[in-house]
Every structure is written in structure tokens, then in C-alpha cells.
Amino acid sequence: MSRLGSQQRIKILRGEVLYALFLFAAGLDDKPLYPDAPWRLPERALKLTLEGLHQLPSNDELESILRYLSAPGKEYLQVAWRNDGRGGFEYAEITARGIDLCNGDISDPGVAFPRRGR
């Protein structure tokens, strides 16, 4: 894959991760799917969602994507990283800035959202 294609793929994957968290927070009929922590998605649930969208990145790519989206200055997500030597994360949680990005109120050149049918 060309470098440009690879960069665009990562931008889209960042958008997919944010969008998945955004949808779970919104839930169905304005009822979050995880009422006790509506903005939070456990690692397994996020991976299953991305797999269902046919957008599941490798573990290394997903970690890189989460680090980008949670980096200081971006802070679209908060991530609870494991410190037990297993790697990975417990959950990712969308922030108000992440919601603003999904809604198009702010933009980030490193994040792309695929067009969705209306």
C-alpha cells in the first residue's frame, strides 16, 4: 500500500474509533448502551464493534490510534491503559472534545470520517 494510502487508512481508522464510541454513548432512542458509564467502551466491545465495521486494526495500530486520540492537546478520548505487563487497555472513553469532533464542530487533519448514508 502506498504511503498516502496508509496515512489515509489510519485517519479513517481514527474516525471509526471515535465514531464507535460516539454511537455507543448516544445509544438507541437516546438511551446509552452502557448506562453505568455511557461514554466508556471496554476494550473487547470496541474491538468487536470495529470488527463488525470491517475496520479492525492490528493491536499495535489500535494502540497508536488511541494514543493519538488521547494525546495532550487532542484529548478526544481518555484511555485506561493496563499497567500489568499485558499491554492493551481496559476501556476508552469519549470526551466532550471527541463529541465535538464527531459532530463537526471542530476538526483535526489527522482524523477522517467516512461519509455515511442518511
Residue pairs with C-beta under 8 A, 6 or more apart in sequence:
1 9
8 112
10 61
10 64
10 65
11 110
11 111
11 112
12 55
12 112
12 113
12 114
13 55
13 57
13 61
13 65
14 65
14 68
14 69
14 110
14 111
14 112
15 111
15 112
15 113
15 114
16 50
16 53
16 55
16 114
17 46
17 50
17 62
17 65
17 66
17 69
17 77
17 92
18 69
18 76
18 77
18 94
18 98
18 101
18 102
18 111
18 113
19 102
19 113
20 41
20 46
20 49
20 50
20 53
21 39
21 41
21 46
21 77
21 92
21 93
21 94
21 98
22 94
22 98
22 99
22 102
24 32
24 33
24 34
24 38
24 41
24 45
24 49
25 32
25 38
25 39
25 94
25 99
26 32
27 33
27 38
32 38
34 40
34 41
37 91
37 93
39 93
39 94
39 95
40 91
40 92
40 93
41 49
41 91
41 92
41 93
42 90
42 91
43 88
43 89
43 90
43 91
43 92
46 91
46 92
47 56
47 62
50 56
50 57
50 62
57 65
59 87
59 88
63 87
63 88
63 89
66 77
66 79
66 89
66 92
67 79
68 74
68 110
69 76
69 77
69 98
69 111
70 76
70 77
70 78
70 79
70 92
74 97
74 108
75 95
75 97
75 98
76 94
76 95
76 97
76 98
76 101
76 108
76 111
77 92
77 93
77 94
77 95
77 98
78 92
78 93
78 95
79 89
79 91
79 92
79 93
80 89
80 90
80 91
80 92
80 93
81 88
81 89
81 90
82 88
82 89
82 90
94 102
97 106
100 106
101 107
101 108
101 111
102 113
